[in-house]
Amino acid sequence: MAARPIWNGTLSFGLLNIPIQLMTGERRNELHFRMMDARNKAPVKYERVNAETGEEVPWKEIVKAYEYSKGNYVVLEPEDIANAASENREVIDMEAFVDRESIGPAYLEKPYVLVPGKKAEKGYVLLREVLKKTGKVGIGRVVLRTKEYLAMVTPEDDALMMILLRFPQEIVPIEEYNIPEGGTSKWHITPKEMEMATTLLESMSGEFNPEDYQDEFKERLTTVIKKRLKDKGATTKVDEEELPAHDATTNVVDFMSLLKKSLEKKGDAPAKTVRKTAKKPAAKKSATKTTSRKKSA
C-alpha cells in the first residue's frame, strides 16, 4: 500500500512557495500488544467515564481544560487552541537559514520527508541544491494537528527532509545533573591510559553502515510469537479501520521573478536571528470559560 501524506501544503522560501506533501520519515517496528481478558481472550476496552456519574462520555461531549490550580480548571473551546497556532496552516515558513553544525543533537526530535507536488520539482531542486552548496539548513515553524513546532529543513541525498526541533524550554540543561567537570589531570588519567584507550578506539573505528544494526530483541520475540501461534486457543482477531486518502497539491511559479522580489524585499540585511520563543497567540474569538470541577478520569 502506498504511503499517504500527512498533509499537502507549501514550503515557503521568501516569496517562492513550493507545493509539497509531508510524509512520515520514520517507520516504527515495535511489536504492538493488546490488553485481553485471560478468561475468554477478548480485548479489554478503555472507556471515557464521568468521574461523578460513572457513565460513559461520548466524544462529542468531551472538552479540553487546563488545571491552573489544584482542582480548578479553565475550559478551552476548539477555536481557542486553533487561534494560538500560526495563522498559516499547512505551510512550512522558513524564517532563517543557519549552519547545520550550529544545531545540537538534543534539539532533533522527529524526521519527515518532503515530496514535491506536481509541477513543483524545479523549486524543490532549487532549494535543495542551494542548501547543499551553502551548507545551510532552513529554520521555520509548522503546525501539525493542533500544535506548532519548530522545524529544520535539510537536504538528504536527493530529498528535502523536515526535522522537528525541540524548543529550548523542552531541553533539560546539562547543569541540572552531576556531570564530572575538568580534564584528564583533574581525574588522574595517565598518558598511558589515554594511549591505550585511543588504540582501542582506533581498532574499533570504521564507517557507519545502518544495515549492520538490527533489532535483535524484536527478532527473538518474533520467534517466541511464532512458537506460541502453534498453541491451541492462543489466537484471536481484531479488525482495524482504514484511514482516508488525500489529494496532491499542484502549482506553477515564475522562480526568477519571485527570487528577485524576495531579494528586493530583504535588501542586503542579514538573516534575522531565530526566535527561541513561540509567537504570541492571536486574539481569541470567544471568551474563555472558567469552571471548577473534579479531575476527570
C-alpha positions in Angstrom: 0.0 0.0 0.0 1.4 3.4 -1.0 2.2 5.8 1.9 -0.3 8.6 2.4 0.8 12.2 3.0 0.1 13.7 6.5 -1.0 16.8 4.7 -0.5 18.7 1.4 0.9 22.2 1.8 3.7 24.6 0.8 7.3 25.2 1.7 7.7 29.0 1.9 11.1 30.4 0.8 10.9 34.2 0.5 8.2 34.8 -2.0 8.7 31.4 -3.5 6.1 28.8 -2.4 6.9 25.2 -3.2 3.9 22.8 -3.1 4.9 19.7 -1.1 3.5 16.6 0.5 4.5 16.0 4.1 5.4 12.3 4.5 6.5 10.4 7.6 10.2 9.8 7.8 10.2 7.0 10.3 8.8 3.5 10.5 8.1 2.2 14.0 8.9 -1.5 14.1 7.8 -2.3 17.6 5.7 -5.3 18.2 2.3 -4.0 19.4 0.3 -5.8 22.1 -3.3 -5.6 23.1 -4.7 -6.0 26.6 -7.0 -9.0 26.7 -9.1 -10.8 29.2 -7.3 -14.1 30.1 -10.7 -15.8 30.7 -12.0 -15.6 27.1 -9.2 -13.8 25.2 -11.5 -10.8 24.4 -9.9 -7.4 24.0 -10.1 -5.0 27.0 -11.7 -1.7 26.1 -10.9 1.6 27.6 -13.9 3.8 28.3 -14.3 7.6 28.9 -16.2 7.6 32.2 -17.6 10.6 34.1 -16.0 10.7 37.5 -19.2 11.9 39.2 -21.9 9.8 37.5 -19.9 6.8 36.4 -21.5 7.0 32.9 -19.5 6.8 29.6 -19.0 10.2 28.0 -19.4 10.4 24.2 -16.6 12.1 22.2 -18.8 15.0 21.2 -19.3 16.0 24.8 -15.6 16.0 25.7 -13.8 19.3 26.0 -10.2 20.2 26.9 -9.4 22.0 30.2 -6.3 23.3 31.8 -5.7 22.9 35.5 -4.4 26.4 36.6 -4.5 25.5 40.3 -5.3 22.3 42.3 -8.8 21.3 41.4 -9.6 24.4 39.4 -9.8 24.3 35.6 -10.4 26.7 32.7 -12.2 25.1 29.8 -10.9 25.9 26.3 -13.0 26.0 23.1 -11.6 24.4 19.9 -11.1 27.8 18.4 -9.0 28.9 21.4 -6.4 26.2 20.7 -6.6 26.8 16.9 -6.0 30.6 17.3 -2.9 30.0 19.5 -1.1 28.4 16.5 0.3 30.3 13.5 -2.2 31.7 11.0 -0.7 29.7 8.2 -1.9 26.2 8.2 -0.1 23.5 6.2 2.8 25.9 5.4 6.4 25.4 6.4 7.6 29.1 6.6 11.4 29.5 6.5 12.4 32.2 8.9 16.1 31.9 8.7 19.0 29.8 7.3 21.7 28.7 9.7 24.8 26.4 9.7 23.9 22.8 10.2 26.6 22.4 12.8 25.0 25.1 15.0 22.1 22.8 15.9 22.9 20.4 18.7 21.7 16.8 18.7 19.4 17.4 21.7 17.2 19.6 19.5 16.5 16.9 17.0 13.1 15.2 17.5 11.3 13.6 14.6 12.0 13.2 10.8 9.7 13.8 7.9 10.2 13.6 4.1 9.1 16.5 1.9 7.8 15.3 -1.5 7.3 17.9 -4.2 3.8 18.3 -5.6 3.0 18.1 -9.4 5.0 20.6 -11.4 6.8 21.7 -8.3 10.0 19.8 -9.0 12.1 22.8 -10.2 11.5 24.8 -7.0 12.2 21.8 -4.9 15.5 21.1 -6.6 16.5 24.8 -6.5 16.1 24.9 -2.7 17.8 21.5 -2.2 20.9 22.4 -4.2 21.3 25.9 -2.7 21.2 24.3 0.8 23.8 21.8 -0.3 26.0 24.5 -1.8 25.9 26.8 1.2 25.9 24.1 4.0 22.9 25.8 5.5 19.6 24.5 6.8 16.2 26.3 6.9 14.6 27.0 10.3 10.9 27.7 10.4 7.6 26.8 12.0 5.0 24.2 11.1 1.6 23.3 12.6 0.8 19.6 12.9 -2.7 18.9 14.2 -3.2 21.4 17.0 0.4 22.1 17.9 3.0 24.5 16.5 6.6 23.1 16.1 10.0 24.5 15.3 11.3 22.7 12.3 14.6 22.3 10.3 14.6 21.7 6.5 17.8 20.0 5.4 18.9 18.2 2.2 19.4 14.4 2.4 20.7 12.9 -0.9 18.1 13.8 -3.5 15.4 14.6 -0.9 14.5 17.5 1.4 13.8 16.4 4.9 12.0 18.3 7.7 13.2 17.5 11.2 11.0 18.7 14.1 13.1 20.5 16.7 12.6 20.9 20.4 12.2 24.4 21.8 14.9 25.4 24.3 12.3 25.1 27.1 11.9 21.4 26.3 15.5 20.6 26.8 16.9 19.7 30.3 20.0 21.8 30.9 23.1 19.6 31.5 23.9 21.7 34.5 21.0 20.1 36.4 22.9 16.8 36.5 26.1 15.8 38.3 28.5 15.7 35.4 32.2 15.5 36.1 34.0 18.7 35.1 37.6 19.1 34.3 40.1 17.2 32.2 42.4 14.2 32.5 44.7 15.7 35.1 41.9 16.5 37.5 40.7 12.9 37.3 44.2 11.4 37.4 44.0 9.8 34.0 47.6 8.9 33.0 49.0 9.4 29.5 49.3 5.6 29.2 45.6 5.1 29.9 44.8 7.7 27.3 47.1 6.0 24.8 45.6 2.6 25.4 42.0 3.9 25.2 42.9 5.7 21.9 44.4 2.5 20.5 41.3 0.6 21.4 39.0 3.2 19.9 41.0 3.2 16.6 40.9 -0.6 16.4 37.1 -0.4 16.5 36.7 2.5 14.1 35.0 2.2 10.7 32.3 3.6 8.5 28.7 3.7 9.9 26.5 1.3 8.0 22.9 1.3 9.3 22.3 -2.2 7.8 24.8 -3.7 10.2 22.4 -2.9 13.1 19.2 -4.9 13.5 16.6 -5.1 16.2 17.7 -8.4 17.8 15.2 -8.2 20.6 12.4 -8.0 18.1 13.7 -10.9 16.2 13.9 -13.1 19.3 10.5 -12.0 20.4 9.1 -12.8 17.0 10.4 -16.3 17.3 8.6 -16.7 20.6 5.4 -15.4 19.0 5.6 -17.9 16.1 6.1 -20.7 18.6 3.0 -19.5 20.6 0.9 -19.4 17.4 1.1 -23.2 17.4 -0.6 -23.4 20.8 -4.4 -24.1 20.7 -6.7 -21.2 21.6 -3.9 -18.6 21.6 -5.2 -16.5 18.7 -8.0 -14.0 18.2 -9.0 -11.4 15.6 -9.3 -7.6 15.8 -10.5 -5.6 12.8 -8.6 -2.3 12.0 -10.1 0.8 10.4 -8.8 2.3 7.1 -7.6 5.9 7.0 -8.9 8.3 4.3 -6.7 9.2 1.4 -5.6 12.8 0.4 -5.1 14.5 -2.9 -1.8 16.2 -4.1 -1.2 19.9 -4.4 -0.1 21.4 -7.7 1.3 24.8 -8.7 3.3 26.6 -11.4 5.6 29.6 -10.5 8.0 32.1 -12.0 11.1 31.4 -10.0 13.3 34.2 -11.3 10.7 36.8 -10.7 9.9 35.6 -7.1 13.6 35.3 -6.2 14.2 38.9 -7.4 11.3 40.2 -5.4 12.4 38.3 -2.3 15.9 39.9 -2.6 14.4 43.4 -3.1 12.2 42.9 -0.1 15.0 41.6 2.1 17.6 44.1 0.8 21.2 43.5 2.0 20.2 42.9 5.6 21.5 39.7 7.2 19.1 36.9 8.1 17.1 37.5 11.2 18.0 35.6 14.4 16.0 32.5 15.0 13.5 33.2 17.7 13.5 30.8 20.7 10.1 31.5 21.9 6.7 30.9 20.3 4.8 33.7 18.7 2.1 35.4 20.7 -1.3 33.7 20.4 -3.8 35.5 18.2 -6.8 37.1 19.9 -9.4 34.6 20.9 -12.7 34.7 19.1 -14.8 33.7 22.1 -14.5 34.4 25.8 -12.7 31.7 27.8 -14.9 29.9 30.2 -13.8 29.0 33.7 -15.1 26.2 35.9 -14.2 24.3 39.0 -14.6 20.6 38.5 -13.3 17.3 39.9 -10.5 15.9 37.9 -11.9 13.7 35.2 -10.8 10.1 34.7 
